[in-house]
Amino acid sequence: MPIKRTLLCAALAALTATAAHADDIRWRIPLSFPSELPVLGDMAKYLAKTVESVSGGSIRFRLEEPGKIVPALGVLEAVKAGKLEAGYIWIGYDTGIVPAASIIGGLPFGMEPWEYDAWLYEAGGREIVDGIYAPHNIKPIPCGTVGAETAGWFRKPFESVDDLKGLKIRFAGVGGSVVQSLGASVTVLPGSELYQALDKGAIDATEFSMPSIDDRLGFYQIAKYNYFPGWHQLIAAHYLVVNLDTWNDLDDVQRAQIETSCMATNAKGITFGEGQQGPTLAKFEKEGVNIGEIPEPLLLELREASKKVIQEQIDSDPGYAKIYNSMAKFMSQYSRWKRLAYLPRDFDSIFDVLPAQDD
């Protein structure tokens, strides 16, 4: 009897263990950028580590490099079709499926990271984005907001809008439409293809991301003029896009664990991004990069061109219009707080007038 009872208990334990693991999540998560990139790869790996930790190992994401199981720019389509449960992307790549994706991913002369997240979580932004993606069978979860990109890497000085005419440049999002309206020949390539395209002359210039990310891609070895500010994209919004049927099949705890992990990744994205750029700029200077600031008259011209492009997209797509109007209403109130609460950008902080001293 003891042996039989032992065997019975073992069998029941095995069945219980099997049942406990039947609901475990094991998703392959394709990326739209290589996992070794600073900031972008940091966020993807942080997400995978965090969701496994908060779920006690019941949720695990296996990160897949761009092109391994789907093309870098084809992640959303695969998730929409149910070929994959989820993917991790810069949301602005998918304008062919969701035209409003470009404004959700980052807007010229638009919001800064904390403003964007405040709009998402406190001003109804998430609900609007969810509504736009639901007809495409997608649950979009904000999962990594980072700060401004550089304005681009050029082989020659960028001093006027005339320099854009005929320029072969990689440029994504709404900013790409803006420089195209000013005469540039625009193409959208994934990050993994940009160095080779620059090296072979397929493109004359490129933008991609923040300095530490661009550094890893080696642009400074070919294009020696790097400009700021990143007028075209003051934030880059990364999302975990989940097949909506898959999402609805999860229980409340699983959904909460994924949402919480993405919220943590959002916060980490800002610290990853802001923490790495100062040392990278110093490195660029040592490498002979000409770090330039776009003069205000040129910024005003770029803003005027952006205004026209954005208006055209508002007029052509209801989802785009809904997103823009929601953002604009939020910023109309927030901007007063921003002006009152924070120092002017050209006002020296205490760290400028009282720099670091020897310990």
C-alpha positions as CSV (number, residue, x, y, z in Angstrom):
1,M,0.0,0.0,0.0
2,P,2.7,2.5,0.8
3,I,4.3,1.9,-2.6
4,K,1.0,2.2,-4.4
5,R,0.1,5.3,-2.4
6,T,3.5,6.8,-3.2
7,L,3.0,6.0,-6.9
8,L,-0.4,7.5,-6.8
9,C,0.8,10.7,-5.2
10,A,3.6,10.9,-7.7
11,A,1.1,10.5,-10.6
12,L,-1.1,13.2,-9.1
13,A,1.8,15.5,-8.6
14,A,2.9,15.0,-12.2
15,L,-0.7,15.8,-13.4
16,T,-0.8,18.9,-11.2
17,A,2.6,20.0,-12.5
18,T,1.4,19.5,-16.1
19,A,-1.7,21.5,-15.5
20,A,0.2,24.3,-13.8
21,H,2.5,24.6,-16.8
22,A,-0.3,24.3,-19.4
23,D,-1.0,28.0,-19.1
24,D,2.6,29.1,-19.1
25,I,3.5,31.7,-21.8
26,R,6.4,31.0,-24.1
27,W,6.5,33.6,-26.8
28,R,9.0,34.2,-29.5
29,I,9.4,37.9,-29.8
30,P,10.8,39.2,-33.1
31,L,12.5,42.6,-32.8
32,S,12.6,45.4,-35.4
33,F,16.2,46.2,-34.3
34,P,19.3,44.1,-33.3
35,S,19.3,43.2,-29.6
36,E,23.0,44.2,-29.2
37,L,22.2,47.9,-29.9
38,P,22.5,50.2,-26.8
39,V,19.1,51.5,-25.4
40,L,16.9,49.6,-27.9
41,G,18.5,46.2,-27.2
42,D,18.8,47.2,-23.5
43,M,15.0,47.7,-23.4
44,A,14.2,44.5,-25.1
45,K,16.4,42.5,-22.8
46,Y,15.1,44.3,-19.8
47,L,11.6,43.5,-20.8
48,A,12.3,39.8,-21.2
49,K,14.1,39.7,-17.8
50,T,11.5,41.6,-16.0
51,V,8.4,39.7,-17.2
52,E,10.1,36.4,-16.3
53,S,10.9,37.8,-12.9
54,V,7.5,39.2,-12.0
55,S,5.7,36.1,-13.3
56,G,7.9,33.7,-11.4
57,G,9.0,32.2,-14.7
58,S,5.5,31.5,-16.0
59,I,6.0,34.1,-18.7
60,R,9.1,34.0,-20.9
61,F,9.9,36.0,-24.0
62,R,12.5,34.6,-26.4
63,L,13.9,37.5,-28.3
64,E,14.5,36.9,-32.0
65,E,16.8,39.1,-34.1
66,P,15.5,41.1,-37.1
67,G,15.0,38.9,-40.1
68,K,15.4,35.6,-38.3
69,I,11.7,34.6,-38.3
70,V,10.1,37.7,-40.0
71,P,11.6,40.7,-41.7
72,A,12.6,43.6,-39.4
73,L,9.8,45.8,-40.9
74,G,7.2,43.0,-41.1
75,V,6.7,42.2,-37.4
76,L,3.2,43.8,-37.1
77,E,1.9,42.1,-40.1
78,A,3.0,38.7,-38.8
79,V,1.4,39.4,-35.4
80,K,-1.8,40.7,-37.0
81,A,-2.1,37.5,-39.0
82,G,-1.6,35.3,-35.9
83,K,1.6,33.9,-37.2
84,L,3.2,35.2,-34.0
85,E,1.8,36.0,-30.6
86,A,3.7,39.2,-30.2
87,G,6.6,41.4,-31.4
88,Y,8.7,44.3,-30.0
89,I,8.9,47.3,-32.4
90,W,9.2,51.0,-32.9
91,I,5.6,51.6,-33.6
92,G,6.2,54.1,-36.3
93,Y,7.4,51.6,-38.9
94,D,3.9,50.3,-39.7
95,T,2.2,53.1,-41.5
96,G,1.3,50.8,-44.3
97,I,-1.1,49.0,-42.0
98,V,-1.9,51.8,-39.6
99,P,-1.4,55.3,-41.1
100,A,-1.6,56.9,-37.6
101,A,1.4,54.8,-36.5
102,S,3.8,57.5,-37.6
103,I,2.3,60.1,-35.2
104,I,2.1,57.5,-32.4
105,G,5.8,56.7,-32.9
106,G,7.1,60.2,-32.8
107,L,6.1,63.6,-34.2
108,P,8.2,66.5,-35.6
109,F,8.4,69.3,-33.1
110,G,6.2,67.3,-30.8
111,M,6.3,65.9,-27.3
112,E,9.2,65.0,-25.1
113,P,9.3,61.6,-23.5
114,W,7.6,62.4,-20.1
115,E,5.0,64.5,-22.0
116,Y,4.2,61.6,-24.3
117,D,3.8,59.2,-21.4
118,A,1.7,61.6,-19.5
119,W,-0.6,61.9,-22.6
120,L,-0.7,58.1,-22.9
121,Y,-1.5,57.3,-19.3
122,E,-3.3,60.4,-17.9
123,A,-5.0,62.0,-20.9
124,G,-6.7,59.1,-22.7
125,G,-4.0,58.4,-25.2
126,R,-3.8,54.7,-24.6
127,E,-7.5,54.3,-25.1
128,I,-7.3,56.1,-28.5
129,V,-4.3,54.0,-29.6
130,D,-6.1,50.8,-28.5
131,G,-9.1,51.8,-30.5
132,I,-7.1,52.5,-33.7
133,Y,-5.3,49.1,-33.5
134,A,-8.2,46.9,-32.5
135,P,-9.6,46.6,-36.0
136,H,-6.2,45.2,-37.0
137,N,-6.4,42.5,-34.3
138,I,-3.6,44.1,-32.4
139,K,-3.2,45.0,-28.7
140,P,-0.5,47.7,-28.6
141,I,1.3,48.1,-25.2
142,P,3.6,51.1,-24.6
143,C,6.9,49.4,-23.7
144,G,9.8,51.8,-24.0
145,T,9.7,55.6,-24.6
146,V,13.1,57.1,-25.3
147,G,14.2,60.6,-26.0
148,A,15.3,62.6,-29.1
149,E,17.2,61.2,-31.9
150,T,20.0,63.1,-33.7
151,A,18.8,65.2,-36.7
152,G,21.0,62.9,-39.0
153,W,24.4,62.0,-40.3
154,F,25.6,63.8,-43.4
155,R,28.7,63.6,-45.6
156,K,28.5,67.3,-46.2
157,P,27.3,70.3,-44.1
158,F,23.6,70.7,-43.8
159,E,23.0,74.4,-43.8
160,S,19.8,75.1,-45.6
161,V,16.7,73.3,-47.0
162,D,18.4,73.5,-50.4
163,D,20.9,70.9,-49.2
164,L,18.0,68.4,-49.0
165,K,17.2,68.7,-52.7
166,G,18.2,65.5,-54.4
167,L,19.8,64.1,-51.3
168,K,19.4,60.3,-50.9
169,I,18.6,59.9,-47.2
170,R,17.2,57.2,-44.9
171,F,14.5,58.9,-42.9
172,A,11.5,57.2,-41.1
173,G,8.2,58.5,-39.8
174,V,6.6,61.8,-40.4
175,G,10.0,63.4,-40.6
176,G,10.7,61.4,-43.7
177,S,7.6,62.9,-45.3
178,V,8.8,66.3,-44.4
179,V,12.3,66.1,-45.9
180,Q,10.8,64.4,-48.9
181,S,8.4,67.4,-49.4
182,L,11.6,69.6,-49.4
183,G,13.1,67.6,-52.2
184,A,15.0,64.7,-50.6
185,S,14.9,61.2,-52.0
186,V,13.8,59.2,-49.0
187,T,14.1,55.5,-48.2
188,V,13.3,53.5,-45.1
189,L,15.8,50.9,-44.2
190,P,16.3,48.9,-41.0
191,G,19.3,49.8,-38.8
192,S,21.2,46.7,-39.8
193,E,21.4,47.8,-43.4
194,L,22.4,51.4,-42.9
195,Y,26.2,51.2,-42.6
196,Q,26.5,49.3,-45.8
197,A,24.1,51.6,-47.6
198,L,26.2,54.6,-46.5
199,D,29.5,52.9,-47.3
200,K,28.4,52.0,-50.8
201,G,26.8,55.3,-51.6
202,A,23.3,54.0,-51.8
203,I,22.4,56.8,-49.5
204,D,24.1,60.1,-48.8
205,A,22.9,60.6,-45.3
206,T,20.8,58.9,-42.6
207,E,19.0,59.4,-39.4
208,F,18.3,56.5,-37.1
209,S,18.4,57.1,-33.3
210,M,20.2,58.4,-30.3
211,P,24.0,59.0,-30.4
212,S,24.9,55.8,-28.5
213,I,22.8,53.7,-30.8
214,D,24.2,55.4,-33.9
215,D,27.7,54.9,-32.5
216,R,27.3,51.2,-32.4
217,L,26.1,51.3,-36.1
218,G,29.3,53.1,-37.0
219,F,27.9,56.1,-39.0
220,Y,30.6,58.4,-37.7
221,Q,33.2,56.4,-39.7
222,I,31.6,57.5,-43.0
223,A,29.4,60.6,-42.4
224,K,31.3,63.2,-40.4
225,Y,28.6,65.8,-39.9
226,N,26.1,65.0,-37.1
227,Y,23.3,67.5,-36.4
228,F,21.0,68.4,-33.5
229,P,18.3,68.8,-32.2
230,G,16.3,65.8,-33.4
231,W,13.5,68.1,-34.6
232,H,11.8,65.3,-36.5
233,Q,11.4,62.9,-33.5
234,L,11.7,64.1,-29.9
235,I,10.6,60.7,-28.7
236,A,10.7,57.2,-30.1
237,A,7.9,55.1,-28.8
238,H,8.4,51.3,-28.7
239,Y,5.6,49.0,-28.2
240,L,5.0,45.3,-27.4
241,V,2.4,44.5,-30.1
242,V,0.3,41.5,-29.2
243,N,-2.2,39.5,-31.3
244,L,-5.5,40.7,-29.9
245,D,-7.0,37.1,-29.8
246,T,-3.9,36.0,-27.9
247,W,-4.2,38.9,-25.5
248,N,-7.9,38.2,-24.8
249,D,-7.1,34.5,-24.1
250,L,-4.7,35.5,-21.2
251,D,-6.0,35.7,-17.7
252,D,-6.1,39.0,-15.7
253,V,-2.9,38.2,-13.8
254,Q,-0.9,37.4,-17.0
255,R,-2.1,40.6,-18.6
256,A,-1.2,42.6,-15.5
257,Q,2.3,41.0,-15.4
258,I,2.9,42.0,-19.0
259,E,1.5,45.5,-18.6
260,T,3.6,46.0,-15.4
261,S,6.8,44.8,-17.1
262,C,6.2,47.2,-20.0
263,M,5.6,50.1,-17.6
264,A,8.9,49.3,-16.0
265,T,10.6,49.1,-19.4
266,N,9.1,52.5,-20.2
267,A,10.8,54.0,-17.2
268,K,14.1,52.2,-17.9
269,G,14.0,53.3,-21.5
270,I,14.3,56.9,-20.4
271,T,17.2,56.2,-18.1
272,F,19.0,54.0,-20.6
273,G,18.6,56.7,-23.2
274,E,19.5,59.8,-21.2
275,G,22.3,58.1,-19.3
276,Q,24.4,57.1,-22.3
277,Q,24.5,60.1,-24.6
278,G,26.9,62.5,-22.9
279,P,29.9,60.1,-23.0
280,T,29.0,59.2,-26.6
281,L,29.1,62.8,-27.8
282,A,32.5,63.2,-26.2
283,K,33.7,60.1,-28.1
284,F,32.4,61.5,-31.4
285,E,34.4,64.7,-30.9
286,K,37.5,62.6,-30.4
287,E,36.7,60.8,-33.6
288,G,36.6,64.0,-35.6
289,V,32.8,64.2,-35.9
290,N,31.5,67.7,-36.6
291,I,28.7,68.1,-34.1
292,G,26.4,70.9,-35.3
293,E,23.3,72.7,-34.1
294,I,20.7,73.5,-36.7
295,P,20.2,77.3,-36.6
296,E,16.8,78.6,-35.6
297,P,15.9,80.1,-39.1
298,L,16.4,76.6,-40.6
299,L,14.4,75.0,-37.7
300,L,11.6,77.4,-38.4
301,E,11.6,76.4,-42.1
302,L,11.5,72.7,-41.1
303,R,8.7,73.4,-38.7
304,E,6.7,75.1,-41.4
305,A,7.2,72.2,-43.7
306,S,6.2,69.8,-40.9
307,K,3.0,71.8,-40.3
308,K,1.9,71.3,-43.9
309,V,2.7,67.6,-44.0
310,I,0.9,66.9,-40.7
311,Q,-2.1,68.9,-41.8
312,E,-2.3,66.8,-45.0
313,Q,-2.2,63.6,-42.9
314,I,-4.8,64.9,-40.5
315,D,-7.1,65.6,-43.5
316,S,-6.5,62.2,-45.0
317,D,-6.8,59.8,-42.0
318,P,-9.4,59.9,-39.2
319,G,-7.2,57.9,-36.8
320,Y,-4.3,60.3,-37.4
321,A,-6.6,63.3,-36.8
322,K,-7.9,61.8,-33.6
323,I,-4.4,61.1,-32.2
324,Y,-3.2,64.6,-33.2
325,N,-6.1,66.5,-31.7
326,S,-5.9,64.5,-28.4
327,M,-2.2,65.3,-28.2
328,A,-2.7,69.0,-29.1
329,K,-5.4,69.4,-26.5
330,F,-3.3,67.9,-23.8
331,M,-0.3,70.0,-24.7
332,S,-2.3,73.2,-24.8
333,Q,-2.8,72.8,-21.0
334,Y,0.5,71.1,-20.2
335,S,2.6,73.7,-21.9
336,R,1.7,76.4,-19.3
337,W,2.9,74.1,-16.5
338,K,6.1,73.4,-18.5
339,R,6.8,77.1,-18.9
340,L,6.1,77.9,-15.3
341,A,7.7,74.9,-13.6
342,Y,11.0,74.4,-15.4
343,L,14.0,76.6,-16.2
344,P,14.3,78.1,-19.7
345,R,16.5,75.9,-21.9
346,D,19.0,78.7,-22.3
347,F,19.3,79.5,-18.6
348,D,22.4,78.1,-16.9
349,S,21.6,75.5,-14.2
350,I,23.5,75.3,-10.9
351,F,25.7,72.7,-12.4
352,D,26.9,75.2,-15.1
353,V,27.8,77.9,-12.6
354,L,29.1,75.5,-9.9
355,P,30.7,72.5,-11.8
356,A,31.9,69.3,-10.2
357,Q,34.8,69.5,-7.9
358,D,37.5,67.1,-6.7
359,D,36.2,64.9,-3.8
